[in-house]
C-alpha cells in the first residue's frame, strides 16, 4: 500500500459468509454472433480468479454478464444463471447490485460521470446513501490505495489515461464490494500504478473479503518477480470462440496448457513462458542460463538502415491540454487557461526509425503526440514537417464508419484499388472475419487493431501511435509491432508511446524519456534498461527476463535478436501444441454449435 494511503475504513456493506459468485451454465451471444460460454464458476469470499484468452474470446463480455451490463444495457441472448451475493443478476441488474459489485471497465473513460476526481470516487457511496461523515475518509483511503491520492481535486477531463485508470480503480473499491470485476486494470499504468493495483487488491480483500475476477494481459507487470505465484491462484482459460477449456489451479494450468495457451495468443508470465519454450520447471533453477544460451545463439536480425532524413521535428515545444479544476483555476472567456505539461522539447523523427516514447502516467506522452499531430496547438515553439497520422489511445475516438470494412476505407477514393488495399489491411490485422461488424461492438483488442489498420492504409510519412499494444494478446501485439517496423522500413517515421518494456526493446531504435515536464533522454533500449536513473524517471521496472538479457547483450541489436529468438521458439512450441479439447476454434467473433458429449 502506498505510503500516503490513509488506513482503510470499514466497508459500507459488511461482508457476509457463503458463496459470493455462483455462475451456472452461463452462455451469452451478442448481436453479430460473438459471445462467451457456457461458463460454470463459483467463488468464495476472498477467492481470486484470472481469466485468460485471446483478443475477442469474450473475456470482457463475461465480466459484463457478472454485473448485469449484459443483457440489461447491452442486448444479448443469455442462458443460464448468475447469482452475486445471493441475488439473481437477471432480476436485479446493474444499479441493484452496486452495493456488492465493484467494476473497473476496460476503458475507464466510459464510466466517468463527474468533472472532479474526488466527486467521482465519492459518487458510488453517495448513491448508496452512505453517511456524509464516512464518505470523506473512504474516498481518501480508496484514492491512496490506488496510488491516486495526489489526484484529489483534479479535473477528470485533464487526466492522462493511466491517471484516469487509477481513479476508476479507486471508485471500484471505495464501497467495499463483495465482488470485484477488473478488466485490464494495468493496461495503461506505469510501474507505480501496477504496484498500486496489487496493493488495492490486497487491501480490498483484507478489508472486505471481496472475491475478484481479473482479466489481464500484462501478467509479468502484475506478477512482478514472484511470477505465477504473484497472480490469482485459479485460472480460467477461454478459447477463441469463448468456450472454457481449462479451469483449475494456476500452477497446474500453466504446466499442462502452456503450449496451447501460446498457440491461442495468450500472454504468459515469463517464468511460465521460459519453462514452456525452453524447458525446465516453472520458476525452477536454470531459467537464467537457458535464456542466456538462447540469446548467445540467436541469429542476427536485419541490419539497421542508416538514419534517413528528418520528417518531423519539434523545437522549443511547450504543450498542455485542459486546465486546473474550476474551483481553483484561472479562467478566460474561452474556458480554463491551459497549463503546460511539457516545456522546451526538442526532437527529430527520421525516415526508417521506430522511436518509443516512455514516461510515468501524466508525464505528457499523449499530450506530446496530439501536439505533434496538430490536434493541440503548441503553447510555445514550433512543429515542422510532414502531416502525421495519429492512432489515439482510445480507438473509439476515431471510429467514423458503421462497419469494420468501411472504417478502414474512410478517406480513400472508391474503386477496385481501394477494395484490394482494404482487404489486405483486414487480412494483415486479423479482421477479415469481422469486416461487416459494427466497430463499436468489437472487443478492445479488436478495436485497437482496427484503428491501426485504418491509419496505415493512408501511407503517411509519419505515424504516431499512443499505446498501440495495450489490450492486445500476443498475436495482436506481434502483428502491431511487425506492422510498425515494416512501416519504418518502407521509409517512414514511427513514434509510439508505450509502458511495455519488452515491446520497446523488441522494436524501437531509439527511446525518448519524458520526466518532470521535459525530454530528459534520447537513448537506445539497451541503455535505458541499464540505467536505473532513467528507469526510475520513467516509472519503468524491467522484468527478470529483460534484466538477464540486458546484462548479457553486447548492444541493442543483440538484445532485439534475443527477444526475436525467444518469440520464434514460442511460435514453434505453439505450433506443436495439441488440439484443444473443445475442437478447432471458430474464426474470431463467431460461435459454432458443439455437440454435447
C-alpha positions as CSV (number, residue, x, y, z in Angstrom):
1,X,0.0,0.0,0.0
2,X,1.5,3.4,-0.9
3,X,2.9,5.4,2.0
4,X,0.5,8.2,1.6
5,X,-2.6,6.0,1.8
6,X,-4.8,6.5,4.9
7,X,-5.8,3.4,6.8
8,X,-8.7,1.5,5.1
9,X,-12.1,2.4,6.5
10,X,-14.8,-0.2,7.2
11,X,-16.7,-1.1,4.1
12,X,-20.1,0.4,3.6
13,X,-21.6,-3.1,3.2
14,X,-20.2,-5.6,5.7
15,X,-19.2,-9.0,4.1
16,X,-21.4,-12.0,4.7
17,X,-20.3,-15.6,4.7
18,X,-21.0,-18.0,1.9
19,X,-20.5,-18.1,-1.9
20,X,-20.1,-14.6,-3.4
21,X,-20.4,-15.6,-7.0
22,X,-22.4,-18.6,-8.4
23,X,-22.4,-18.9,-12.2
24,X,-24.2,-21.9,-13.7
25,X,-24.5,-22.7,-17.4
26,X,-24.0,-19.1,-18.5
27,X,-23.9,-18.5,-22.2
28,X,-24.3,-15.1,-23.8
29,X,-24.5,-14.4,-27.5
30,X,-24.3,-10.8,-28.6
31,X,-25.7,-9.3,-31.8
32,X,-23.5,-10.4,-34.6
33,X,-22.7,-13.8,-33.1
34,X,-19.8,-13.0,-30.7
35,X,-20.2,-14.3,-27.2
36,X,-19.0,-16.4,-24.3
37,X,-19.9,-19.7,-22.6
38,X,-21.0,-22.0,-21.4
39,X,-19.4,-21.0,-18.1
40,X,-19.7,-22.5,-14.6
41,X,-17.9,-20.6,-11.9
42,X,-18.2,-20.4,-8.1
43,X,-16.2,-18.0,-6.0
44,X,-15.9,-17.9,-2.2
45,X,-15.1,-14.8,-0.2
46,X,-11.6,-13.7,-0.9
47,X,-11.1,-16.1,-3.8
48,X,-9.4,-14.6,-7.0
49,X,-9.6,-16.0,-10.5
50,X,-7.7,-14.9,-13.6
51,X,-9.5,-15.2,-16.9
52,X,-7.2,-15.8,-19.9
53,X,-7.9,-15.9,-23.6
54,X,-7.0,-14.3,-26.9
55,X,-8.5,-10.9,-28.0
56,X,-12.2,-11.4,-28.9
57,X,-12.6,-14.5,-26.8
58,X,-15.3,-12.9,-24.7
59,X,-13.4,-12.0,-21.5
60,X,-15.0,-8.5,-21.2
61,X,-18.4,-9.9,-22.2
62,X,-18.1,-12.4,-19.3
63,X,-17.4,-9.6,-16.8
64,X,-20.4,-7.6,-18.1
65,X,-22.6,-10.7,-17.6
66,X,-21.5,-10.9,-14.0
67,X,-22.7,-7.4,-13.1
68,X,-25.7,-7.2,-15.4
69,X,-24.5,-4.9,-18.1
70,X,-25.2,-7.9,-20.4
71,X,-28.2,-8.1,-21.1
72,X,-29.6,-5.1,-19.2
73,X,-27.6,-2.5,-21.1
74,X,-26.0,-4.5,-24.0
75,X,-28.6,-6.6,-25.8
76,X,-27.8,-10.3,-25.9
77,X,-29.3,-13.7,-25.8
78,X,-28.4,-15.1,-22.3
79,X,-28.9,-18.6,-20.9
80,X,-28.0,-19.9,-17.5
81,X,-27.9,-18.1,-14.2
82,X,-25.6,-15.7,-12.3
83,X,-26.0,-15.1,-8.6
84,X,-24.0,-12.4,-6.8
85,X,-24.2,-12.5,-3.0
86,X,-27.4,-14.5,-3.4
87,X,-29.0,-12.1,-5.9
88,X,-30.0,-13.1,-9.4
89,X,-28.3,-10.7,-11.9
90,X,-31.1,-11.3,-14.4
91,X,-33.6,-9.9,-12.0
92,X,-31.6,-7.1,-10.3
93,X,-29.4,-5.5,-13.0
94,X,-26.5,-3.1,-12.6
95,X,-27.9,-0.5,-10.2
96,X,-29.4,-3.0,-7.8
97,X,-26.0,-4.8,-7.5
98,X,-24.0,-1.6,-7.0
99,X,-23.7,-2.2,-3.2
100,X,-22.0,-5.5,-3.7
101,X,-20.1,-5.3,-7.0
102,X,-17.2,-3.0,-7.9
103,X,-16.3,-2.7,-11.6
104,X,-13.3,-1.4,-13.4
105,X,-14.1,-1.4,-17.2
106,X,-11.6,-2.0,-19.9
107,X,-12.0,1.7,-20.9
108,X,-12.3,3.6,-17.7
109,X,-13.2,6.8,-19.5
110,X,-16.6,5.3,-20.4
111,X,-17.6,5.1,-16.7
112,X,-16.6,8.6,-15.6
113,X,-19.6,10.8,-14.7
114,X,-18.3,13.8,-12.9
115,X,-15.8,16.6,-13.6
116,X,-13.9,16.4,-10.3
117,X,-11.8,13.4,-9.1
118,X,-12.9,13.5,-5.5
119,X,-16.6,13.8,-6.5
120,X,-16.2,10.9,-9.0
121,X,-14.8,8.5,-6.3
122,X,-17.5,9.7,-3.8
123,X,-20.3,9.1,-6.3
124,X,-20.8,5.3,-5.6
125,X,-21.0,6.0,-1.8
126,X,-23.5,8.8,-2.3
127,X,-25.7,6.6,-4.5
128,X,-25.7,4.0,-1.7
129,X,-26.8,6.6,0.9
130,X,-23.5,6.4,2.9
131,X,-23.4,8.8,5.8
132,X,-21.5,12.0,4.8
133,X,-19.0,11.7,7.7
134,X,-17.9,8.3,6.3
135,X,-17.6,9.4,2.7
136,X,-14.5,11.7,3.0
137,X,-12.3,9.2,4.8
138,X,-13.4,6.4,2.5
139,X,-12.6,8.4,-0.6
140,X,-9.2,9.3,0.7
141,X,-8.4,5.7,1.6
142,X,-9.5,4.4,-1.9
143,X,-7.5,7.1,-3.7
144,X,-4.5,6.3,-1.6
145,X,-4.8,2.5,-2.2
146,X,-5.0,3.2,-5.9
147,X,-1.9,5.4,-5.9
148,X,-4.1,8.4,-6.8
149,X,-4.0,10.5,-3.6
150,X,-2.3,13.3,-5.4
151,X,-5.1,13.5,-8.0
152,X,-7.8,14.6,-5.5
153,X,-9.4,17.8,-6.7
154,X,-8.1,17.4,-10.2
155,X,-10.4,17.6,-13.3
156,X,-11.2,14.2,-14.7
157,X,-11.0,15.5,-18.3
158,X,-7.5,16.7,-17.7
159,X,-6.1,13.3,-16.6
160,X,-4.0,11.0,-18.7
161,X,-5.3,7.5,-19.5
162,X,-3.2,6.0,-16.7
163,X,-4.3,8.6,-14.2
164,X,-7.9,8.0,-15.1
165,X,-7.4,4.3,-14.7
166,X,-6.2,4.8,-11.1
167,X,-9.3,7.0,-10.3
168,X,-11.6,4.3,-11.8
169,X,-9.9,1.7,-9.6
170,X,-10.5,3.8,-6.6
171,X,-14.1,4.2,-7.5
172,X,-14.4,0.5,-8.0
173,X,-13.1,-0.4,-4.5
174,X,-14.4,2.6,-2.4
175,X,-17.7,1.0,-1.3
176,X,-16.0,-2.2,-0.1
177,X,-17.6,-4.6,-2.7
178,X,-18.2,-8.3,-2.1
179,X,-17.2,-9.0,-5.8
180,X,-14.6,-7.0,-7.7
181,X,-14.5,-7.3,-11.5
182,X,-11.3,-5.9,-13.1
183,X,-10.9,-5.7,-16.9
184,X,-7.3,-4.9,-17.8
185,X,-6.6,-2.9,-14.7
186,X,-2.9,-2.3,-15.5
187,X,-3.2,-1.7,-19.3
188,X,-2.2,2.0,-19.2
189,X,-0.3,2.1,-15.9
190,X,3.3,2.8,-15.1
191,X,5.2,0.6,-12.6
192,X,3.9,2.6,-9.6
193,X,0.4,2.2,-10.9
194,X,0.8,-1.5,-11.3
195,X,2.1,-1.8,-7.8
196,X,-0.9,0.2,-6.6
197,X,-3.3,-2.3,-8.3
198,X,-1.6,-5.1,-6.4
199,X,-1.9,-3.1,-3.1
200,X,-5.5,-2.2,-3.8
201,X,-6.4,-5.8,-4.4
202,X,-4.7,-6.9,-1.2
203,X,-6.3,-4.1,0.9
204,X,-9.8,-4.7,-0.5
205,X,-9.5,-8.4,0.0
206,X,-8.3,-8.0,3.6
207,X,-10.9,-5.3,4.5
208,X,-14.0,-6.8,2.8
209,X,-13.3,-10.4,1.9
210,X,-14.0,-9.5,-1.7
211,X,-13.8,-12.1,-4.4
212,X,-12.2,-11.0,-7.6
213,X,-12.5,-11.9,-11.3
214,X,-9.5,-10.4,-13.2
215,X,-8.9,-10.1,-16.9
216,X,-5.3,-9.0,-17.7
217,X,-2.7,-9.3,-20.5
218,X,0.2,-7.6,-18.7
219,X,0.8,-10.6,-16.5
220,X,4.5,-10.0,-15.9
221,X,4.0,-6.5,-14.8
222,X,1.3,-7.5,-12.3
223,X,3.1,-10.6,-11.1
224,X,6.5,-9.0,-10.7
225,X,9.4,-11.2,-9.8
226,X,7.0,-13.6,-8.0
227,X,6.0,-14.9,-11.4
228,X,3.0,-17.2,-11.5
229,X,2.9,-17.2,-7.7
230,X,2.1,-13.5,-7.7
231,X,-1.1,-13.9,-9.7
232,X,-4.5,-15.3,-8.7
233,X,-4.3,-18.9,-7.8
234,X,-7.0,-20.1,-10.1
235,X,-7.0,-19.7,-13.9
236,X,-10.0,-20.0,-16.3
237,X,-9.0,-20.2,-20.0
238,X,-11.3,-19.3,-22.9
239,X,-10.9,-20.4,-26.5
240,X,-11.1,-18.0,-29.4
241,X,-14.9,-18.6,-29.6
242,X,-15.5,-18.0,-25.9
243,X,-15.6,-21.6,-24.5
244,X,-14.0,-22.6,-21.3
245,X,-11.2,-25.1,-21.9
246,X,-9.3,-25.0,-18.6
247,X,-10.3,-24.2,-15.1
248,X,-8.0,-25.0,-12.2
249,X,-5.0,-24.1,-10.0
250,X,-2.7,-21.7,-11.8
251,X,0.4,-23.9,-11.5
252,X,-1.4,-26.9,-13.0
253,X,-3.0,-25.0,-15.9
254,X,0.3,-23.2,-16.6
255,X,2.2,-26.5,-16.7
256,X,-0.3,-28.6,-18.6
257,X,-1.6,-26.0,-21.1
258,X,1.4,-23.7,-21.7
259,X,1.9,-24.6,-25.4
260,X,-1.8,-24.4,-26.0
261,X,-2.0,-21.0,-24.4
262,X,0.9,-19.8,-26.5
263,X,-0.9,-21.1,-29.6
264,X,-4.0,-19.1,-28.8
265,X,-2.0,-15.9,-28.4
266,X,-2.2,-15.7,-24.6
267,X,0.4,-13.8,-22.7
268,X,2.0,-15.9,-20.0
269,X,4.1,-14.9,-17.0
270,X,7.7,-15.1,-18.1
271,X,8.6,-18.0,-15.7
272,X,5.8,-20.0,-17.4
273,X,6.9,-18.8,-20.9
274,X,10.5,-19.8,-20.3
275,X,9.6,-23.2,-18.9
276,X,7.2,-23.8,-21.8
277,X,9.5,-22.7,-24.6
278,X,13.0,-23.6,-23.2
279,X,12.2,-26.5,-20.8
280,X,12.6,-26.9,-17.1
281,X,10.2,-26.3,-14.2
282,X,8.2,-23.2,-13.9
283,X,10.3,-20.8,-11.8
284,X,12.9,-23.6,-11.3
285,X,16.7,-23.3,-11.3
286,X,18.5,-22.8,-14.5
287,X,16.0,-20.5,-16.2
288,X,18.5,-17.7,-16.4
289,X,21.1,-20.0,-18.0
290,X,18.7,-21.3,-20.6
291,X,17.7,-17.7,-21.5
292,X,21.3,-16.6,-21.9
293,X,22.2,-19.7,-24.0
294,X,19.3,-18.8,-26.3
295,X,20.5,-15.2,-26.6
296,X,24.0,-16.3,-27.4
297,X,22.8,-18.5,-30.2
298,X,20.2,-16.0,-31.6
299,X,20.6,-15.4,-35.3
300,X,21.3,-11.8,-36.2
301,X,18.3,-9.8,-37.4
302,X,18.1,-7.3,-40.2
303,X,20.9,-4.7,-40.3
304,X,19.6,-1.3,-39.1
305,X,19.4,1.1,-42.0
306,X,21.3,4.4,-41.8
307,X,19.3,7.2,-40.3
308,X,17.3,8.9,-43.0
309,X,16.1,12.5,-43.5
310,X,14.2,14.3,-40.8
311,X,10.4,14.0,-41.5
312,X,9.1,15.7,-38.4
313,X,10.8,18.0,-35.8
314,X,9.9,20.0,-32.7
315,X,11.8,23.0,-31.5
316,X,11.3,24.6,-28.1
317,X,7.9,22.9,-27.8
318,X,5.6,23.6,-24.9
319,X,2.3,21.7,-24.8
320,X,-0.7,21.2,-22.5
321,X,-4.3,20.5,-22.5
322,X,-7.3,21.3,-20.3
323,X,-6.7,23.4,-17.2
324,X,-7.0,23.3,-13.4
325,X,-10.2,22.4,-11.7
326,X,-12.8,25.2,-11.9
327,X,-12.8,25.9,-8.2
328,X,-9.1,26.7,-8.3
329,X,-8.4,27.6,-11.9
330,X,-7.7,30.8,-13.7
331,X,-10.4,31.2,-16.4
332,X,-10.6,33.2,-19.6
333,X,-13.6,33.9,-21.7
334,X,-12.9,30.7,-23.6
335,X,-12.5,28.5,-20.5
336,X,-9.6,27.4,-18.3
337,X,-6.2,28.6,-19.3
338,X,-4.1,25.6,-20.4
339,X,-1.2,24.7,-18.1
340,X,2.0,23.5,-19.8
341,X,2.6,19.8,-19.3
342,X,5.8,19.8,-21.3
343,X,8.4,22.5,-21.9
344,X,11.4,23.0,-24.1
345,X,11.0,19.8,-26.1
346,X,13.4,19.4,-29.0
347,X,13.1,16.2,-31.0
348,X,13.5,14.8,-34.5
349,X,11.8,11.8,-36.2
350,X,13.7,10.4,-39.1
351,X,12.8,8.1,-42.0
352,X,13.4,4.5,-41.3
353,X,13.2,4.8,-37.5
354,X,10.9,3.4,-34.8
355,X,11.1,5.7,-31.8
356,X,9.5,4.8,-28.4
357,X,8.2,7.4,-26.0
358,X,8.2,6.5,-22.3
359,X,7.3,8.2,-19.1
360,X,5.2,8.0,-16.0
361,X,1.4,8.4,-16.0
362,X,0.7,12.1,-16.5
363,X,4.2,12.8,-17.9
364,X,2.6,14.2,-21.1
365,X,3.1,11.4,-23.7
366,X,-0.4,11.7,-25.1
367,X,-0.2,15.4,-25.0
368,X,3.0,15.4,-26.9
369,X,1.6,13.1,-29.6
370,X,-1.5,15.2,-30.0
371,X,0.6,18.3,-30.4
372,X,2.9,16.7,-33.0
373,X,-0.2,15.5,-34.9
374,X,-1.6,19.0,-35.0
375,X,-4.6,18.2,-32.7
376,X,-3.3,20.6,-30.0
377,X,-1.8,23.9,-30.8
378,X,1.7,24.4,-29.2
379,X,1.8,26.8,-26.2
380,X,5.3,27.7,-27.4
381,X,7.8,26.5,-30.0
382,X,7.1,25.0,-33.4
383,X,6.4,21.7,-35.1
384,X,7.8,21.3,-38.7
385,X,7.4,18.6,-41.2
386,X,5.0,16.2,-42.8
387,X,1.5,15.9,-41.6
388,X,1.4,12.9,-39.2
389,X,-1.2,10.3,-38.7
390,X,-2.2,9.5,-35.1
391,X,-3.6,6.3,-33.7
392,X,-5.3,7.5,-30.5
393,X,-5.1,5.8,-27.1
394,X,-8.8,5.2,-27.2
395,X,-9.7,3.6,-30.5
396,X,-13.4,4.5,-30.2
397,X,-12.5,8.2,-30.5
398,X,-11.5,7.7,-34.1
399,X,-14.3,5.4,-35.3
400,X,-16.3,7.1,-38.1
401,X,-18.0,4.3,-40.0
402,X,-20.6,1.7,-39.4
403,X,-18.7,-1.4,-40.4
404,X,-15.1,-2.6,-40.0
405,X,-14.5,-2.7,-43.7
406,X,-15.9,0.9,-44.2
407,X,-13.8,2.1,-41.3
408,X,-10.6,1.0,-42.9
409,X,-11.7,2.7,-46.2
410,X,-12.6,6.1,-44.6
411,X,-10.8,8.8,-46.6
412,X,-9.8,6.6,-49.6
413,X,-11.3,7.0,-53.1
414,X,-13.8,4.3,-54.0
415,X,-12.7,1.7,-56.6
416,X,-11.1,-1.7,-57.1
417,X,-7.7,-0.4,-55.9
418,X,-9.1,0.7,-52.6
419,X,-11.1,-2.5,-52.2
420,X,-7.9,-4.5,-52.6
421,X,-6.0,-2.3,-50.2
422,X,-8.7,-2.6,-47.6
423,X,-8.9,-6.3,-48.0
424,X,-5.1,-6.6,-47.5
425,X,-5.2,-4.5,-44.3
426,X,-8.1,-6.5,-42.9
427,X,-6.1,-9.7,-43.5
428,X,-2.9,-8.3,-42.1
429,X,-4.6,-7.4,-38.8
430,X,-6.8,-10.5,-38.4
431,X,-10.0,-8.6,-39.1
432,X,-11.4,-10.3,-42.2
433,X,-14.0,-12.3,-40.3
434,X,-15.2,-9.1,-38.7
435,X,-15.4,-7.0,-41.8
436,X,-19.2,-6.5,-41.7
437,X,-19.4,-6.0,-37.9
438,X,-20.1,-2.7,-36.2
439,X,-16.8,-1.3,-34.9
440,X,-18.4,-0.3,-31.7
441,X,-19.3,-3.9,-31.0
442,X,-15.7,-5.2,-31.2
443,X,-13.6,-6.1,-28.2
444,X,-11.0,-3.6,-27.1
445,X,-8.1,-5.5,-28.7
446,X,-10.0,-5.8,-32.0
447,X,-10.7,-2.0,-32.0
448,X,-7.0,-1.4,-31.4
449,X,-6.1,-3.5,-34.4
450,X,-8.8,-1.8,-36.5
451,X,-7.5,1.7,-35.6
452,X,-4.0,0.9,-36.7
453,X,-5.2,-0.7,-39.9
454,X,-7.3,2.3,-40.7
455,X,-4.4,4.7,-40.3
456,X,-1.7,2.6,-42.0
457,X,-3.7,2.4,-45.3
458,X,-3.1,6.1,-45.8
459,X,0.7,5.7,-46.1
460,X,1.5,9.0,-44.3
461,X,5.2,9.8,-43.9
462,X,5.0,9.9,-40.1
463,X,2.9,7.6,-37.9
464,X,2.2,8.5,-34.2
465,X,0.7,5.7,-32.1
466,X,-0.5,6.1,-28.5
467,X,-0.1,2.9,-26.5
468,X,-0.7,0.8,-29.7
469,X,-0.3,-2.6,-27.9
470,X,-2.4,-2.1,-24.8
471,X,-5.3,-4.6,-24.5
472,X,-3.7,-6.9,-27.2
473,X,-3.0,-10.6,-26.9
474,X,0.4,-12.0,-28.0
475,X,-0.6,-12.5,-31.6
476,X,-2.1,-9.0,-31.8
477,X,1.0,-7.4,-30.3
478,X,3.3,-9.2,-32.7
479,X,1.1,-8.1,-35.6
480,X,1.1,-4.4,-34.5
481,X,4.9,-4.3,-33.7
482,X,5.6,-6.0,-37.0
483,X,3.4,-3.5,-38.9
484,X,5.2,-0.6,-37.2
485,X,8.6,-2.0,-38.0
486,X,7.6,-2.6,-41.6
487,X,6.2,1.0,-41.9
488,X,9.6,2.3,-40.8
489,X,11.5,0.1,-43.2
490,X,9.3,1.5,-46.0
491,X,11.0,4.9,-45.4
492,X,8.5,6.4,-42.9
493,X,9.0,7.5,-39.3
494,X,7.2,5.9,-36.4
495,X,6.8,7.3,-32.8
496,X,4.8,5.2,-30.3
497,X,4.2,5.7,-26.6
498,X,4.4,2.5,-24.6
499,X,4.7,1.2,-21.0
500,X,5.7,-2.3,-22.2
501,X,9.5,-2.5,-22.0
502,X,9.6,-5.8,-23.9
503,X,7.7,-4.2,-26.8
504,X,10.1,-1.2,-26.7
505,X,13.2,-3.4,-26.7
506,X,11.7,-5.6,-29.5
507,X,11.1,-2.8,-32.0
508,X,12.5,0.6,-31.1
509,X,15.6,2.1,-32.5
510,X,15.5,5.0,-30.0
511,X,13.7,5.8,-26.8
512,X,12.7,9.2,-25.7
513,X,12.2,9.6,-21.9
514,X,9.8,12.2,-20.5
515,X,10.1,13.3,-16.9
516,X,9.4,16.4,-14.9
517,X,7.8,18.1,-17.9
518,X,10.8,17.8,-20.1
519,X,12.5,15.4,-22.5
520,X,15.4,14.1,-20.3
521,X,17.0,11.4,-22.5
522,X,17.2,10.1,-26.1
523,X,18.8,6.7,-25.9
524,X,18.7,3.2,-27.3
525,X,16.6,0.5,-25.5
526,X,19.7,-1.3,-24.0
527,X,21.0,1.9,-22.5
528,X,17.6,2.6,-20.9
529,X,17.4,-0.9,-19.4
530,X,20.9,-0.5,-17.9
531,X,20.2,3.0,-16.4
532,X,18.4,2.8,-13.1
533,X,18.1,6.6,-13.0
534,X,16.2,6.8,-16.3
535,X,14.1,3.7,-15.4
536,X,13.0,5.4,-12.2
537,X,12.3,8.7,-14.0
538,X,10.0,6.9,-16.4
539,X,8.5,4.7,-13.7
540,X,9.6,1.5,-15.5
541,X,10.7,-1.7,-13.9
542,X,12.2,-4.3,-16.2
543,X,11.2,-8.0,-15.7
544,X,13.8,-10.6,-14.9
545,X,13.9,-11.7,-18.5
546,X,14.9,-8.2,-19.7
547,X,17.3,-7.7,-16.8
548,X,19.1,-11.0,-17.7
549,X,19.3,-10.1,-21.4
550,X,20.4,-6.5,-20.7
551,X,23.3,-7.9,-18.6
552,X,24.5,-10.2,-21.5
553,X,23.7,-8.2,-24.7
554,X,26.6,-6.5,-26.5
555,X,24.3,-3.9,-28.0
556,X,20.7,-3.0,-28.5
557,X,20.7,-5.1,-31.7
558,X,21.7,-8.3,-29.9
559,X,19.0,-7.6,-27.3
560,X,16.4,-7.4,-30.1
561,X,17.8,-10.6,-31.7
562,X,17.5,-12.5,-28.4
563,X,13.8,-11.4,-27.9
564,X,13.1,-12.3,-31.5
565,X,14.7,-15.8,-31.0
566,X,12.5,-16.4,-27.9
567,X,9.4,-15.3,-29.8
568,X,10.3,-17.6,-32.7
569,X,10.9,-20.6,-30.3
570,X,7.5,-19.8,-28.8
571,X,5.9,-20.0,-32.2
572,X,7.5,-23.4,-32.8
573,X,6.3,-24.6,-29.4
574,X,2.8,-23.3,-30.0
575,X,2.7,-24.9,-33.4
576,X,3.3,-28.3,-31.8
577,X,0.6,-27.9,-29.2
578,X,-2.2,-30.5,-29.2
579,X,-5.6,-29.7,-30.5
580,X,-7.8,-28.2,-27.7
581,X,-10.4,-30.5,-26.2
582,X,-13.3,-28.4,-27.5
583,X,-12.2,-28.9,-31.1
584,X,-10.9,-26.3,-33.7
585,X,-11.6,-22.8,-32.7
586,X,-14.2,-20.8,-34.7
587,X,-13.0,-17.6,-36.5
588,X,-12.8,-14.6,-34.2
589,X,-16.1,-13.1,-33.4
590,X,-18.1,-16.2,-34.4
591,X,-19.7,-19.0,-32.4
592,X,-20.4,-22.5,-33.6
593,X,-22.5,-25.3,-32.2
594,X,-20.5,-28.1,-30.5
595,X,-22.3,-31.4,-29.9
596,X,-22.9,-32.3,-26.3
597,X,-20.6,-35.0,-25.0
